[in-house]
């Protein structure tokens, strides 16, 4: 009997170690219908875009509101900070992309037509906007349109630049494509069971990590779109800025931190969220935020 008890304890301990340490809960911000989350590059501020058209800047440590940027007329559904921390782009269902100076809390530019997704090039000199059957690239020095090309597969839900800024990945309801970011020409494409791509990043210059809604995470080669590995996972997914980590949050109350390459558990936490509207990970992978129906929880990652 004693041996059985000891064996059971060892099995439970082993299972706990396999799942990784518990993630630590930080600030909890009361907010409803949050559709988009994004940490500033320094990790000190969390931007939150909501269905009620608000765009709030929150102190990531205390949860105290620093600013409410007003101007959008409908819900804010995508956000992106420039890597130099001088700009914040917000895309909304009012048909505009607005670019803000987050420190001065002022509007810099309104771009029309708008889109579903936004991403800055790593040198902060260009902004990509994914919209209806179009991808547009703007120069951030004068906001002139640098390049525009068609995406025949439909709405562009997510865009991401490679670290050198030479490639742009885009995700639609039919899969993903990798483009030459200067020429607007297609380099490669990948589809997975006709699932839509909702998150994407470049862990390296030549590799991609993409989340296919309803299927899971696929690791790809950017040059030809071939899959290196796939990891079926249900939930809402976000990648860290360097692509080395991923957060998977689900309505089953589980939030998991994953190593992107090996797809192993690095930590977990139970959150009473119900529906998960949005997730994000800071650039350095040390913080995450998860939006439920009524609040946003900041997590401190190991």
Helices and strands as residue ranges (DSSP letters): H 2-19, E 21-22, E 24-30, E 34-39, E 45-50, E 55-59, E 65-68, E 76-81, E 88-92, E 97-101, E 106-111, E 117-120, E 126-130, E 132-139, E 145-155, E 158-161, E 167-172, E 175-180, E 186-190, E 197-201, E 207-212, E 216-221, E 227-232, E 236-239, E 245-249, E 254-259, E 265-270, E 278-281, E 287-291, E 295-300
